[in-house]
Amino acid sequence: MAKTRQDHLPQELIEKKIFILRGEKVMLDRDLAELYGVAVKVLNQAVRRSSDRFPSDFMFQLDSKEFFNSKSQFVTSSWGGIRKKPFAFIENGVAMLSNILNSPQAIQVNIQIMRTFTRMRRLLASHQEILKRLHPLESGQAKHSEQITRIFDVIQQLLDLPVTLKRKSRPTGFAPPK
C-alpha cells in the first residue's frame, strides 16, 4: 500500500484537536473534517444519514454556553465566525466515522486518531499507576518530608490536567477566562 501524507500525521497535531468537554475527550466536527479532507457540511450530512450509528454517548452537539465560549477561539467563516453549533465526537464516535467516511484519506487519518487516543489512555494509566504506588507515602504509612508532599501535589495537578492541555502554547478547553 502506498504511503500518503496522512500516514505521517504527527500525533501532536491530532492531540491539539482533542478537547475535554463534559468530562470526555472529544474532537469537533470541523477539526475532523479538516483532517479527513472533506467539508464540515459533507461530514455532518454523512453523520445525519447514518444517525442510528451515533447515539448520544458517541456524539453530541455543543450547547449554547459551550458554543458561545468556543466561538471566539474558532473563527472560520468570513461572515462572523461559526454560525452553527459544532458536533463533538467522543472516541467511539470518531471510530464510527470510519464506517461512513470510506475514502483512503479518511481511513488513514482515522487509524492515526485511534492510535493517538490509545496513546493518551496509556499515558493516563501510567500516571494513575505512579499515583497508586506513591499513595502509601502520602497517606502517612511512611515518614516523609515537606518536599515529598510537594511532589504529591505536583503529580496530582498533572493527573487533574487533560493530556492535551498541558502545553503552555495552547489555551485550555472551552472554559471562559477567569
N, C-alpha and C positions, 0 to 999 in steps of 0.2 A: 504494500500500500504506500502510495506517495505521501510524503510528509507535507503538510500545509502550514501556513503561518500559525494557525490555531493550535498545532501540536506544541508550540513553543510559547504559549501564553504564560507569562510569569505568574506564579501563584500570588505574588504581591498585588498584581493588577486585579485579580479576582477578589482577593481579600479586601481591597479597598472598596469593593462594590457590595460587600456583605455588611449589613447593619443589624443592630439589635433593636427590635421593635416588638412591643408587647411580650417581652421576655423570650423572643425567638430570634434565631439568626435568619435573616431574610435577604432576598435580593429583589430589587424593584424592577418592574416591567421594562422601563426604559434602559436600564443597565443590561438586562438580559438581551433585549432586542439589539442593542449595540454590539454585544459580544457575538450574537448569532448572525449578525449581518442582515437583519430584517427591520422593517419599520415597526414602531411600537404598535401602530394600528393593526398591522398584519399579525403580530404576536397575539394581541388581545382578541382579534377575530378568531384565530385558531383556538384559543382557550374557550371562548364563548361557544364555539361549535362543539366542543368536547367538554362542556361544563360538568358533566357527570364524573369526569376524571379528577376534578379539582374541588373536593369538599373544603369546608372552612378550616380544617387543620392542615391543608396543603397550601392554601392561598387565601388572602383577604384583601379588601380594598381599604386604603388608609381612611380614617375618619377625618372629620373637618379639622380638628385640632392638629392631628399628625400632618395633614395636608398643609395647613397654614404654616406650621413650623418648618416643613421641608421646602416650601415654595421659594423662600429666599435663598436656599442653598443651591437649587437646581433651576436655573433659568435657561430653558431650551427653546422656547417659542419666540418668534420675532414679535408677537403680539402680547407681550407682557408676561411671559413665563408659561408654566404648565397650566392648562385650563381644566383638565380632568384629574380627579384623584387617582393616583397610580395604584396598581396592584402590587402587593408584596407576596413573593413566593417563598414559602418555607422550604427547607431542603427536599422534602418529599415532593413538593410541587415542582421544584426545579427538575427533579428526576423524571417526573411525569411529562414535562415538556419534551423530553426526548422521544416520547411516543407520538407526539403530534407535529413536531418540527423535525422533519426527516432529511434535511439537507446534509451533505457531508460536513459542512462547516458547523452546523448545529450539533451534530453527533460528536465531533471532536471537541468543541467547546464544552459540551455537557460532561464529557469524560474529565476534562480539566477541572470543571467546577466541582464535580463529585470528589475528585482527589483532594481538592482544597478543603471541602467540608470535612473529609475524613482526617486530613492533617490537623485541622483545628480541633477536632474531637480528641485526637491522640494527645495533642498539646495540653488541652484542659485536663485530660485524665492523668497525665504525668504531674501536673500541678496539684491535683487532688491527692495523688499518692504521696507526694512530698509533704503536704499538709498532714496527712494521716500519720506519717512516720514521725513528724515533729510534734504532734499533739500531746504525747505523754510529757514532753518537756514543758509545754505551755501550761498543762493542767496541774503542774506542781509535783509530779511524781519524781522529778529530779530537780536539784538545785540549779538555778540559772540566774544570770545577771541581767542587768538592765539592757545590755547590748542584745542578748538573746530575745528579750521582749520586743525590742525594736525590729529585729529580724522577722519575728512573727507578724508584727503589724504590717511590714512591707509585703510579706508573702500574702497576707490576707487581702491587702489592697490590690495586688496583682491578680489574685483569684477573682476579685469582685469586678475587675475590668474585663470587658469583652476583648478577645484576642485582637480583633481588627481595630480597636480603638486605642491601643496602647501607644501608637505612634503620635508624636507631638506635631507632626506635619499635617494632621487632618483633624477637622472639627469633629466632635463626638456626636453621633446619632442625630436624633430629631429634637432633643430637649432644647427648649428656649434658653437663651443666655440668662444666667442669674444675676 
